[in-house]
Amino acid sequence: MTAGTMRVLGGEVSPFTARARLALELRGVAYELLDEPLGPKKSDRLLAANPVYGKIPVLLLPDGRAICESAVIVQYVEDVVRGTGGAEAGGLLLPDDPYERAMHRFWTVFIDDKFWPALDAVSLAPTADERAQAVVDTRAALNRLEEVFKDRSSGAAFFSGRDAAPGLLDLALGCFLPALRACERLHGLSLIDASATPLLDGWSRRFAAHPAAKRILPDTDKVVQFTKFLQEMFGVHVS
C-alpha cells in the first residue's frame, strides 16, 4: 500500500473492529490498533475521523484520510492490495467472479442486518419476551447461513470456497464468534452445534483455529464480562 503504517481506531472486544483487523492480517498489511475508550461521550478523535456516524472501526490511512464501516474497510483493503499486485498474498478476500462477489456482499449485509441484531438482542433486549424472540431469530438466521455455507463453500473449508484462506463472508460472520460463544455461556444456549448446524459447527472451529483469528479474536471470558457490563449499563436484568 502507501508508505507508512495503517492505523485502526477501534476496540479490542468490538466484533466490527476485529473484522477490519482480520482483513489487514490476512492480506499482510501492517497496522497499529488505536484503542477507542468505551463511554457515553465520543472522543474528539473518533468524531473527527467518522463525523457521519461516530462509530468504530475507522481505518486511518498514512496520508490522514479515513475509511469507515468494517465491511467497507475489508473491501478497500482487498481493492488496494489487488491494485498493487498483491492478489496472491494470503488469498483473495472476494472471488473474481462478479456474481460470486455480489453474493458475498449480499450475505455480508444479511449478517449485519439480520443475524447480528438478533444475537445482540439475546443479551440486551429490555424484556424477557424480546430476548426469547431474539433466540428464535438468531437460530433462524443461522439456519439460513448453514445453507449459504453449503452453496458458497462448494465443499471447501471456508465460505470463500477455499481450504486454506478465509474470505469476506468468513470475516463477516467469524468476527461475531466470540460474542456468540459468550451468549451461549451466559444464557445456557447452544446456537452453533453439530446437531443444528453441522456445517457451521465445523466452519466455526476451523475459523477460530486460523492463525489470524487466534491473534485477533478476544477470549470468550473477556466478551462475557463486557456483555455483563453492557447489561448493567442498559439496565437489563437476566435471571
Disulfide bonds with the S-S distance in Angstrom:
none
